[in-house]
Amino acid sequence: MQQSTGWQSSERESEAPPPPERIPVAELDTRSLMRMLRRPSESDHMPESEIWRAYQELSRRGEPQVTELFLRSLKGLHRRRAVGASDLPCADPSPDEHRLVEDPYVGELWKAYKRCISQRRPGPASALLRDLEQQLVR
């Protein structure tokens, strides 16, 4: 015999908070965004997109050293892809996210990098990653 809690299933679902990957990045606190940069969530889309959005929001907030943390995370993901040791997803959830950045050249580098990653071409992506690093560190 099941004991009733007084909640209907539809009420319980509407009360539950949305999963972290569905919360808009602008609504997350700085600590959550930093955690997202260090360890992107395991989901069915490209983790690079998640850290890109977190990087853009933290940059907008003026967080110091966010560029270093972003590049370190991106290089770690790239290393994992190049070695082929992990099965990271390549589905691009938002193909227009390169427009989030003010510098159009950086946006185009990011777009090209994601295209190479989604086509499983880590060699050309590494050259784009170096160019992206040079543009962001300036």
C-alpha positions, 0 to 999 in steps of 0.5 A, a space after each residue: 500500500 502506498 502512502 499519499 503525500 498529498 501532492 499530485 504528480 503534476 504539482 510535484 513536477 512544476 515545483 521542481 527547479 529546472 536542471 542546471 543546463 536549462 537555467 539561463 547563464 545570466 541567472 546563475 551566480 558567479 560561483 556556479 559559472 566558475 564551477 561550470 568552466 572547471 567542470 562542464 556538465 555531462 549532457 548530450 551537447 557539446 561541452 565547449 558551448 557550455 563553457 563558452 557561454 559561461 566565459 561570455 557571462 563572466 567576462 561581461 561581469 568583469 571577473 578577473 582571470 576568467 580568460 585563463 580558466 576558459 582557455 585551460 578548460 577548452 584545452 583540456 576538452 580539446 586534449 580529451 577529444 584529440 586523444 580519443 579517450 573519451 566519448 564527448 558529444 559533438 552535437 552543437 546546441 546553438 550554432 549562433 553563439 559565436 555572435 555573443 562576443 563583441 570582437 567579430 574575429 574571435 566570434 569567427 574563430 569560435 565558429 570555425 573551431 566548433 565546426 571542426 570539433 563537430 566534424 571530428 577534426 581535432 588537427 585543424 581545430 588545434 590551430 584555431 585554438 592557438 589563434 583563439 588563445 592569441 586573440 583572447 590573451 591580447 
